């Protein structure tokens, strides 16, 4: 079992920045992948960014060049740095870990981009 705890969400103006953190209950070193998804009201949950155990990353086209995912295995934590935020980035952001065929989810953190 893996527990994931997100933090760092909040209200920010368009063009602003936020950094989300996700801390796992055990070492992330062996995770096949860990990343972030988001779900806006009335929409399906979508992949935002993901980083593999080997360090390769992939991003949704809508966030490329604005968001950066990184991981600190020593702290069992993955980060999502979000810059140049837009109103359409408003959503609940969920941390996800894929570990040997099992998916684990955090409780989600709200990000609201509004003036």
C-alpha positions, 0 to 999 in steps of 0.5 A, a space after each residue: 500500500 502507498 499513501 500519497 499526500 498532496 499540498 500546495 494548492 490554492 488561489 492564484 491570479 492568471 500569470 502566477 505560479 504555484 508549486 504542488 508537492 506530493 509525499 509518499 508513505 514509502 520510498 518512491 525509488 522503486 515506483 514505476 512512475 509518479 505524477 499528477 492528474 487533474 479534473 475540472 468540473 464536468 470534465 474527465 480526469 486527465 494526465 498533467 505530467 508524469 515522471 518514470 523511475 528512470 527520470 523520463 518525463 511526459 506532459 500534457 500538450 496544454 502545460 508544456 513549457 509552463 509546468 515542470 515535474 521533478 522528484 526527490 527520492 530522498 524525501 519521497 516527494 514529487 513536485 509540480 512547478 506551475 508557472 504562467 497559470 491560466 484560468 483553464 488550469 483550474 481543477 483538482 490536482 491528484 497525485 498518482 503513483 503506479 507501482 508494479 501494476 497498481 495505481 494509488 491516488 492522493 486525496 487531491 488539492 484544489 488549484 483555482 486560477 482567477 482574478 
